[in-house]
Amino acid sequence: MGGRGRTPVRLSRSLSRIALAGNTRQVSVVFAQDAVGFAAASARSALAAVARLALPPVRVAALLALLSCGGGAANEAPAPASPAPPSPAGHAEAPAPAPAAAAPSEQAPAAALPTACADKNADLCTPAPGFVERLCEKPHQDVALALLAKATPFTRLYLKGRVDELAFDEEVLALRFHGQPKGGMIVGSGNGTYDVLRWDGSCALGMEAEVFTRSRPPRPRAARVKWHRVGDAMQNALIGASDSVKRAHARRGKECKGAMTGDVSAACEKADTALADAIVEYVRGGGPLPAPEPP
């Protein structure tokens, strides 16, 4: 409201100065000095002020021309900003990458070892095929001890005779059975083959089914557990939980003097076998074990 009230007064003063000017050039100078004040005035107020001053026609024409230029400049809308030039073909700007997800505070825990049959309706109780593939990539001593523990449901098989490195009456865990394809060429006995896990953590693949039995012998044997392949956590658990393992471990340390593999004395070999037997006896008896890292 204050701005609108002062504009006619400022305009009247400027027009009075124009009326005293001697020529058109002086009128222009006077008006230019006060052009800022005229920008906000309306055309009707300017004409009314000119009429009241009763100026000569020449000066009125000059005044109206100046007002027309000033008012147009003041009221002219700003030119729109020119759009940015389009990107060349094939060089469109890529969208901004999404912010990286915050790193989890803790690493996700590894999947646990299988504890149930992959197929409850199958004749054999075996772990899942994907797990078996990873298990047989290399020996996994800790995993073998956990899978052959007393409480696991997986099918055990026993050698009816010596086959290569596998001993008579050796206990193994069934991993897979490969039946003879119908209509295909008969290989071996034609009864299919087994993939099995031994107590030392290694896998024996493609063994003829006819060399195994499911009948448990009175004293089943086991492939020798490799103490140097047993993890630290498993070693500590076995020594701490079983007096037999603890004594056998101490005896092995005395006889082998830190040797793990290679040429060792007969006494070291005997002590190593006794330690492996003590571990198998403890695991078969249902002794608790720490959960090993899955393959």
Stockholm file with secondary structure:
# STOCKHOLM 1.0

chainA/1-295         MGGRGRTPVRLSRSLSRIALAGNTRQVSVVFAQDAVGFAAASARSALAAVARLALPPVRVAALLALLSCGGGAANEAPAPASPAPPSPAGHAEAPAPAPAAAAPSEQAPAAALPTACADKNADLCTPAPGFVERLCEKPHQDVALALLAKATPFTRLYLKGRVDELAFDEEVLALRFHGQPKGGMIVGSGNGTYDVLRWDGSCALGMEAEVFTRSRPPRPRAARVKWHRVGDAMQNALIGASDSVKRAHARRGKECKGAMTGDVSAACEKADTALADAIVEYVRGGGPLPAPEPP
#=GR chainA/1-295 SS CHHHHHHHHHHHHHHHHHHHCSSHHHHHHHHHHTHHHHTTSCHHHHHHHHHHHTCCHHHHHHHHHHHHHHHHHHHCCCCCCCCCCCCCTTCCCCCCCCCCCCCCSSCCCCCCCCCSCSCTTSSSCCCCHHHHHHHTTSCCHHHHHHHTSTTCCCCEEEESSCBTTBCTTBEEEEEEEECCCTTSCCCTTSSCEEEEECTTSCEEEEEEGGGEESSCCSSCBCCCCCGGGSCHHHHHHHHHHCHHHHHHHHHHHHHHTTCCSSSCCHHHHHHHHHHHHHHHHHHHTTCCCCCCCCC
#=GC SS_cons         CHHHHHHHHHHHHHHHHHHHCSSHHHHHHHHHHTHHHHTTSCHHHHHHHHHHHTCCHHHHHHHHHHHHHHHHHHHCCCCCCCCCCCCCTTCCCCCCCCCCCCCCSSCCCCCCCCCSCSCTTSSSCCCCHHHHHHHTTSCCHHHHHHHTSTTCCCCEEEESSCBTTBCTTBEEEEEEEECCCTTSCCCTTSSCEEEEECTTSCEEEEEEGGGEESSCCSSCBCCCCCGGGSCHHHHHHHHHHCHHHHHHHHHHHHHHTTCCSSSCCHHHHHHHHHHHHHHHHHHHTTCCCCCCCCC
//
